[in-house]
Amino acid sequence: MLVVACAASLLAGCDAVDSADTDGSAPDGRATSPLKNTDGTAPGLAPLTTGAEKAAARELVGELEVKGRGPKTGYDRDEFGYAWMDTADGVPFAGNGCDTRNDLLKRDGQDIEFKSGSDCVIVSMTLHDPYTGKSIAWKKKQATAVQIDHVVPLSYSWQLGSARWPESKRERFANDALNLIPVEGRANSAKGDSGPASWLPPSREIRCAYAVRFAQAALSYDMPVTAPDKQMMLRQCGAT
């Protein structure tokens, strides 16, 4: 059954969602466990459900160093390069002629339609959003219905150390598929620059996998997280 979700104050247009998917229980069949997708090149974010998976998740999250969140002074999106660049060396899909946003839509979308004459620019697709469990029938003219989430937000990283990184490292971080997931626009907007202690995906079953992806991205760039964020990530994966 299709229902039309329309929030004119938030989105330009409406997106069709399958109401049977809103509890996050109907993944698209392509979603990959973050434990098996350590470079972010495989699609989706599959739930971690077994005891062994959650134990592995806790071990990974346990490797994170902790630090207090510093000031946001000097933060600007442009400090991470323009959005979305194709020239951030050292990350998946870089230099393939397509911008990062379209690379990620191609990675995670299904039933993809490209702009006439292009094999990069996607104009329609179906996306299973792991954060909400919704299946979104997306069209480019309603672009904000799907947004690319930086799992570790850029401003969060700024406050945890990226302010001192060289520009090239920040550009890699902002365009690294390991830290990027296409999701429902409203969920992404609600998250803002929050860490896991302040925001978690609405779908409870995906929260441990989300914690793993957050930890993977932080560890890949030798970035600490706050103590409350680490504690919350551990809790989502079964720590008491």
C-alpha positions, 0 to 999 in steps of 0.5 A: 500500500502506498501512502503519500507523505507530504510536508510542504514546510519541509520538502519541495514536493511529496515522496511516496513511501511504502507504509509496510516499511516504516518500522524498518523491517523490510530492507531492500535485499541489498543492504550490507552489514557494516561489519562486512563493508569496511570501505563503504563501497557496498550499498545500504546499512543492514541491521546487526541482530545476532549476539556475535555481531553485537559483540563484534560491534562492541569491540569495534566501538570500544576502540574509540578514544574519547575527548570533550567536544570543542568549540565550533569557532571557524567552522564552515562547510567550505572548509571541507571543499565544495559539495559534492566534489569528485576529486577527493583523492583516496576515497571510493569513487573519486575521479570517476567523473561523477560527483559524490552525491550521484555516486552514493545515490547510484550505490544505494538506489534501485530502479535508477533512471539517469538524465538523458545522455548521462550515466552520472546524473540520477533523476529518479530511483527507489531508496530504502532508507535505513534510518526510518525503514521507509521506501522512498520513490524519489525524483530529482525535482523533489531533491530534498526528499533524499539527502546524503547524511554524513554519519559523523557530521562535519561540524562534529568532526570540526569540534573533535579535531578536524579543524586542525587537519590539512584541507586535503584530509577534510575533503576526503572525510567529506566525500568518503563513502564510508561516512555517507548514507542517502536517507530521508531528508527529514531524518537527516535534518532532524539529526543536524550535527548531533552525535549518537548521545543526542540523536539516533535513527528512528528505526531501533533495529538499525541503531547498532549498525549505525553505531558501528558505521559512526565508529568506523568513520571516526576510527578511519580518521583517527578521530575521537568521540565524546564519552556520552556518544561512545557510551550510547553506541555501546548501549545500542549494541547490547552493553549494560 
